[in-house]
Amino acid sequence: MKKQDNYLAMPIVHQQVAGIDIGSQFHVVAVGDDPKEHVKQFGVSTKELFRLAQWLTEHEVKHVAMEATGGYEKPLVNVLQESGFDVLVTAGANTKNYRRFKSDTSDAIHIRTLHSLGLLPPIFLPDEFSTLIRPLVRLRRTLVEDAADYIRRIQKALRAGNIRLDAVLTDTNSVSGLRVIAAICQGQEDPVELAGLVDSGCKKKPVEIIELLRGNWNGAMRFEVRSNYRLYLNLQNEITELDKELDRHFTDHTNGLEQPKAVADPTVGRVKLRQSRNTPRLPIEQYAHKLLGVDLSNIPGFGRDALLTFMAEVGESIRKFHSAKAFAKWLGFTPNNKASGGKVLSKKTLKNKSTLPNTFRMVANSLGNMKKPNPLTAFFQKIAYKAGRIKAITATARKLAVVVYKMLTTKEAYDPGKLVRDGEQVRQQQIRQMKKKLLKFGITGADLGLFTNLGEA
């Protein structure tokens, strides 16, 4: 009797697959469905990771799948990729919707089964260089935040002695503010001398500044201010050393790369932005131009901080996203609609633990504050007028992400003219919207009084 094919069975997408359940103390690996013969446990030491890779090679495994577990999987991913395996890392939520007996062994077998059927979507993994500099860039951001925290502590200590430097200056971390703090730490407490260190552009009158800097000093307050200022200077020195290390990595990675032919000088056409004290002191725009082939710093508001974050979080791996919409969705700028029974239950955006979405939002917010007219600022103002500033920030961040994606995939320079719709486009859009409303409500030309008798003309 001829055996019938099971047409209801799901097709196998990947052959020779292994599933790994990642743990903090050990990893459980499954190369088959038999828990006794096809599942094995390995430690987390470097020797054990290489032994795991050798065991997979002996079982002729080509594809490996695992969950992202807060960083415990990264050393294993590096070892497996070096050994030539096709590694897929998926989010933990993609393996949870399945009722089964819960154990490390069953999880490993379940991950293997899902990957063999092609049911595990991968998470985004950047290129090797972005993976290398990402910890340094995130450390730099942490150091900047810590330095700002010590300035706030100095403000609090001075305020306890009624020395209102925060009332004199809008930004205590400005040149004038740091000059006054340095003088205080050197023993200067005369309000007249301290007021003389404030820049002449301060809106307060000299008499007001003197009175605001006249305080009630004590030994504990002096020590607290000096201690916090020393820690602040140490953090600034660490930031400087970290910038040098980043500069070295970028120099090594870009050595031998030719300057893109589209724009010989990466500074041509760029709007010069005001650099703050915390702006990276390395020519990141030139390095990014060499690596990406286009100059993203020509986009208004896209300065060195945004460029450095983009290179650390995405870098040269933008083509892993199949479209601009996919890139915007990964960033969390599009609604994740959930509907049931014809009703929309939720429109919340997807969460992204990367720092890149916040960077795009900060750029979008700066675009909304720009005085010089440009298409992105005009778009921000239009959305803000209709739906409010918060939604305008998200909408502009999404538009900015689409612009970045198209620049990187097409290798075309930033052209603000492409962001401006001409009058005919706007007119045709308005006509289409009017036609839809007329058809929806059954309105005719006679209802609008468009047709009159010739005798009444």
N, C-alpha and C positions, 0 to 999 in steps of 0.2 A: 504493500500500500504506500502510495506517495505521501511523503510528509508535507503537510501544509505549512506555509510560512505564517508567522504570527505578525499580521499587519498592524496590530495594536502596540507592538513593542517599540520603544523609543530607539532611534538609531544611535550607534556609538560614534561620537565625534572625534574623541582622542583615544588612541591606542597606547598601551604601555604607560599607564598613569599611576602615580603614587599620591596619596593624601597624607598630610602631616598635621597632627594636632600639636600646636606650639604650647609649651609650658615654660614656667620660670625656672623649674628645676630639671625637667627632662622633656624630650620630644618623643611622641609616639608616631610611628611611620607605618602606613598600610600600603602594600603593593598588590593586594588581592582581597577577597571577601572572607577568607578563613581566618578567624581571630587567632588560632593556634599556630598556623604555618606562615601566614602572610603579614603578620603584624609584629613589629619589634620596637623596643624602647631604647633610646640613646640619651646620653647625657648632654650637657650644654657646654662643655669645654671645647677648645679648638680641636683637640685630638678626636673627640667624639663626633664633632661635626664632619670632619674628613672621613671618619669611619662610616658615618651615615651615608655620605656621598658614594663611598666605595661599595656599600651594600646595595644601593640603588643601581649602580653600574652592573653589579653581578646579576641583578634581576632584570637587566635590559630595560630599565625605565628611561623614558625620554621626557615626559611631562610631569611636573610636580606642582601640586596646589596646596595652599595653606591660608590660614586666616591672619589678618593683621592684628597683632595683640600688643599694641603700645610700645613697639620697639624690640621685643624679644625675638622677632623673626628676622631682623636685619642681618645679624652675623651669619645666620644659616642661608639667607638669600644670596649673600655675597659668595659664600663657599660653593653653593650649587651652581650659580651662574658662571663662576670660574671653572667649574667642572664640565660645563657644556650643557646643562639641563635647561629646558624651557620652563621657567618658573612663573607661576601665576599667584599673586597675592590678592585675596578678596576681602571685602568687609565682613565682619562677623555677622551682620544682619542677614547676609545672603545664605547662611547655612542654618538659621534658627527655626524656620517654619517647617518643622518636620517632627512628628511624634515618634519617639523611639526611646529605648532604654539609654539613659545618659551615662556615658563613661568616656574616658580618653580613647579607648580602642574603637568604640562605636562612632565617635566623632571623626577619627581618622578615616575609617571605612566610608562614612557618609560623605566626607569631603572628596574622597577619591571617586565615589560613584557620581556625584554631581558634576565633577570636572570631566569625567569620561563622557557624560551626556551633553557637555557643553552648556551647562546651566549656571556656571559661576562667572559673573562679570568681574573683570579685573579692576583693581583700584589703580589710580594714576601713579606711576613711578617715574621720576625724572631721570635725566641722563647721569652719567657717572660724575661729571664735573659739578653739576648742580648738587648732587648728593654730597660731594666733598665740601663745598663751601657753605651749604645750608646751615650746619651747626654754628659756623663762625658768624654768619649774618644774624642768626637768631640770638647768639650770645651778645653781639654788638647792640641789638635792640634792648636786651635786658640791661646792659651796662648803661645805656642812655637813660632808661627809665629809673634805674637806681641812682644815677647822678642827679636827676631831677628831684628824686625823693629827698636827697640830702639837702638840696637847696630849700625845699619846703620845710625841712626840719630847722634850718637856719632861720627862716622867716618866723617860724613858731617861737623859737628861742628869743629872737629880737622883739617879737610882739609881746612876750611876757614881761620884758623890760620897757614896754611902751615906746620902742624904737620902730616906727612905722615905715620901714623901707618899702613894704608892699603897697602903701598908700602913695608913696612918692613916685614909684615906677610901676608901670603896668606889668613888665616882665623883669623879675628880679634876676633872672639868668642873663640879662643883657650885659653889654660892656660896662655901662655905668653901675649896674647892680653888683657885678663881680668886683669892680674897682673899689666900691664902698666896703664890701665884705672883706676884701683883702686888707684894706687899711684898718678895719676894726680888728682883724686877727693880728696885725702888727702893733696893736696897742693904741691906735688913734680913736679917741672917744669924743673929741670936741665936735659939736654939731656944725659949727661954722666950717671947719676943715673938711668934714665929711660932705657937707652940702656943696663945697667947691669941686668935689670929684664927680658930681652929677652933670651930665651933658647939658649944654645950654639949650638944647631943643626940648627939654622937659616942660610940660605945660604948667607945672606948679611954679609959683613965684618963689624967688630965693628965700624970702622971709618965711613962707609956708614950709619950705623944705627944711630949713633950720629947726623950726619948731617940731616938725614931725620926726626929726632925727635926734632930738634931745630926749634922752631916756634916763631910766633909773638902773644903773649898772650894778652887778654883783658878781662875785667870783665864779659861782656855778654857771651863770649865763655865759661868761667869757669863755670858760672851758668848753661848754657845749658847742658854742659857735666855732671855736678853733678846731675842735675834734671833727665836727661835721665837714668843715671846709677842707681839712687834710684828707678826709676820705673822698670828698668830691674831686680833689686834685689827683688822687691816686686812680680814680675811675677814669678821669680824662686821659691820664697817661696810658692806661690799659686800652682805651679806645684807640689812641694813636698807634700803639703797637699792633693792635688787631687790624687796623687799616693797612699797615705795612705788610702784614701777613697776607691779607686779601690781595693786595697789589702784587705780591710775589706769585700767588697762585694764578692770578689772571695773566700776568706776564708770561709765566711758563706755559700756560694753556694756549695763549695766542701767538706764541713764537712760531714763525714760519707761515702764518696766515697772511694773505694779501689783503690790502685794503679794498673794500668793495668798489667796483668801477662806477657805480651809479652816482656816488658823491665822493669826490676825492678828499675833500676836507669835511670831517664829521661835524664841524661847527657852522657850516654854511646853512643859513636859513633858520638857525635855532634862536628862539627867544631866550635871552639871557635871564635866568631866574636868580632871585636873591638867595644866597646861601646862608643858612643858619649856622650856629655854632656846632650843631650835631650832624651837619651834612658830611658824608664820607669824603675824606681827603684823597681820593684816588680817581683817575679819569675813567670812571666806569662807563661813561657814554661812548668813549672811544673803543674800549674793550668789547662792549655789547654790540657796537656797530660792526666790528670785525667778525664776531661770532654769529650774529643773527643776519647780517647782510643788509639791514635797514637801520635807520637811526630813530629809535623810539623817543629820544629826548626832544624831537621836533614837535611832538604832541604837547599842546599847552598843559602845564601843570605836571608833566611826567618828568620829574627831576631825578637826581642821583639816588635818593632814598628809594623811590619807586622802582627805578631800574635795577638797583642792587637786589631788592626783594624779588623782583620778577626773575632775575638770573638764578637766584637761589631756589626758588620754588618751582619754576617751569624750565627756564633756560632754553636749550635747543630742542626740547621735546614737544613743541607745540603741535606737531603733526600727529601725535598720538590721539588728538581729538579730531574726529572725522568732520566736524563742521564748527562754525562759529557759535551756533546754538548750543552744541555739546560743551564747548568751552565755557560759555556763559552759565550753563546749567551746573557745571562742576563748581564754578565759583559761587553758586547760590544766588544768582541774580534773576532767576526765572521761577514762577510759581510752580510748585509741585502739586498739581491738582489731584484731588482724591474725590471721586464721585461714586454714588451708589443710589440706585432707584431713581435716576434722573436728577438727583440733588447733589450739589457740590458740598462735600463735607469739610474740606480743608484746602487752603491755597498757600500754606506755609512753604517757604523756600527751604531747600535742602541745606543742611549745615555743612560747613567746611572748616576743618581745624587748621587749615593753612592760614598764614598771615596775609596771603595775597589778596583775598577779598576785602579786608579792611584797608589795604593799601590803595586798591582801586576806589574805594569809597572816599578815602581822604583826598585823592586826586580829584574826584568828582566834586567834593565839597569846596576845594580850592577853585575849581572852575566856576562854581556858583558865585564866588566872591570876587572874581576877576573884573576889573573895570574896563580893560581893553576888549572890544568886541571880537568874538570868534564864534564859529558855528556851534561848538560844544557848549559854550556859555549861553548862547541863545536857546539851545535845546533845554538846558537846565532851567532857565527862567520860564520857559513855556510850560514845562511840567510842574514846576513849583507853583505857578499861578493857578493851574487846574487842580492839582492834587496835594499840594503842600511840599515842604522842603525835604522831608524824610523820604517820600516816594521819589522825589526828583533826584536825590542822591543815588538811590538804587538804580533808577532808570538810566541815569547818566553813566554810572559805573558799568552797566551792561553795554551801553553803546560804546563806551571806551574799550571794553573787552573785545567787542566785535571789530573795532578799528584795529586794535593790536593784532588780532588773529589774522585779519586780511592782509595787513602789512607784512607779517612774517611768512604767510603762505604764498603770497603773490610776489614778494620781494619788491614791492612798490613803495616809494617814499610817501610820507604823509602829505596828503593833498586836501586842504580844507574845502576846496571848491566842490569836491565830491559829496560833502556832507550838507551842502546847501541845495534844496530843491528849488527849481525855477518856478516862475509864476504859472506856467501852463500845467505843470504837475499838480500844483495845489488846486488849480481850477478843475482839472479832471477828477481829482479825488472828491471835491465838493459836489460835483455833478453826480458821481456814483452814489454818494451818501444820500443825496436828495431823491434819486430814483428809488432807492431801497425804501425810504420812508413813504414815498408816494404809493408804491406797490403794497406796502404793509398795511396802510390805512385806507386803501382804495380811493385815493384822492385823484380827481380828474382836473383837466385844465379849466373846465367850466366852473368847478368849485372854487378855483382860485381867481375867477374873473378874468382869465386870459383871453376869452373869446367874447366879442361884443358884436352887435348888429352893425352892419355897414352904415345904416342910416343914423346910428347914434354917434358915429365918428365925427 
